Structures are given as C-alpha cells and as structure tokens.
C-alpha cells in the first residue's frame, strides 16, 4: 500500500492525456507561446497600445545615414532622404520608402536606416508608437 511512484519519460504526456482547462495562464512560462501558435486574427486592434509618443526630428548630413532605433514609427522624410533596410546584415540596402515620402516603419534597431542622398543636411520626422 502507499503512494506509487511513476517515472515520466519524454513524450509520455500527450495532448490526449491533459484534462480540459488543465493548462492555465499561471502554468505557461513567459515567452512560451510563439507566433506560430497564435491564430490569425486572434489579436484585435483594440488590444494593442496605439498611443503615439513625442515626434522625433532626425537630421541626416548630406551623403550620410542614420540608423532608426528599434520601434514602430510613422515617418515623414526630407526631400532627399529615403528609408532603407538590409536583409543581410548591411551588405545590401534596399529602399523601403522613397526620398521625400512617408509611411510606417518597423525597425529592429540595426537593419533600418535613413539615407540622405542630397547635397545638404536635412530633417526627417519620426512619430513613435508608444
């Protein structure tokens, strides 16, 4: 008599053996749910903090570049300044938003930059999503 001891081996506990509602929020580790496990359209726009922070003015010298800090921004570019991204760590740069344009930019802090192709320094404006 008494308590029996069982040893669990890898793969022994399968989905079919887990009771309904047995996996609760408290039992899920931080960062354990990946994007692949989030259903399409599962997150609604009202669940995302959409407040804007203060506008940032970025002055880029003629012929120079400036890396955009990590974040999501609305951008308004100077007449000769474009937004570029690199898919390979900086060897190749591709135009994301043409000079003088505007749009939404998502930056990882190292792969997206402003590039002033003009002959004078100019300002561009970034409005970060807070």
N, C-alpha and C positions, 0 to 999 in steps of 0.2 A: 504494500500500500504506500501511500505518499504521493509526492509530486513526481511525474515522469519528466525526464529531460529529453528534449529533441534538439538535434543539431540541424540548422538550416544550411543548405548548400546553395551555391549560386544558381539562380534561376528557379528555385523551388517555389517561391511565392509568385504566382502569376496573377494576371488581372482577374481571372475567374475565381480566385481564392480570396479576393479582397471584398469585404462586405460593402454594400451601397452606403455612401456617405461616410466611409471609414477614413478616407484621406481628407483631412481638414486643412484649412489655411495654416494653422499652427504647426502642422506636420510637414509642410513643404518648405524646403530650405530657400533662403534668399537666393535670387538669380537662378532657381532651378527650372523655371518654365522658359523654354526657348521660343523664338518667333514662330518656328515650325509648328508648335503646339497651340498657338493662338489662332482661332478660327478667323477666316476672312470676315470682315465687318463686325467683329466681336467688340471692338473698341469704338465708341461713338465720340464724335467731336466734342460733345459737352463734357466728356471725361478728361479732356486734355486742357491743361492750363494754357490759355491763349492770350494772356496779358502781354503787352509789349513793354519793354524796358526803355530807357532813355536812348535817343538816337546817338550814334557814334559817327563822328567825322573822321575819315581816314585820308590823310594827304599822302599821295604817292608821287615821288620825284619823277621827272622825265626819264623814260627808259628803265625805270625800276619796278620792282614788285613788292607786294606786302601780303604776307600770309594772313588769312582770315582765321581768327580764333574759333575754337570749337563752338558750335551752336547753330541755331536756325535764324535766318535773317531775311528781312525784306531789304533789297538793295536798290539804290539809285546811283548810277555810275556817272563819273565825269565823262566829258565828250570823247576823250581818247583812252579811257580806262575800261578794260574788259575783266570779266571773271573767268578764270581758267581752273581746270582740275587736272590732276595727274593720276592715271590708272596704274602707274608702275613705280611709284616712289620718287618721281622727279626727273626721270629721263625724258618722258614725253609729256607735253602740256597741251590740253585741248580746250578750245573756247566753249564755255558754258553759257555765258551771256555776252553778247557783242558790246563793243565800246559804246558808251552813251546810253545803254539800255537799262533795264531794271527787271527785277523778278525776285524769286525766292531762292535762297542759297542755304544748303545744309553743309556745314564744314566739320571735319574731324579734327581740325586744328593744325593739320600739316599738309593736306593734299589739295587745298583750295586756296587760290590767291587772287589778288588784284594785280593787273599788269597795265601800267601806263605806257602806251606806245607813242605818246606825244612828245613835244619838244619843251614842255614846261610842266612844272608840278601842278597837280590838280586834286581837288577834293572829290571823294565819293562818300555816300551816306549809307550807313547800315543801321537798321532798326531791329534789334534782337528780340526774339520771343523769350519772355521771361519764364 
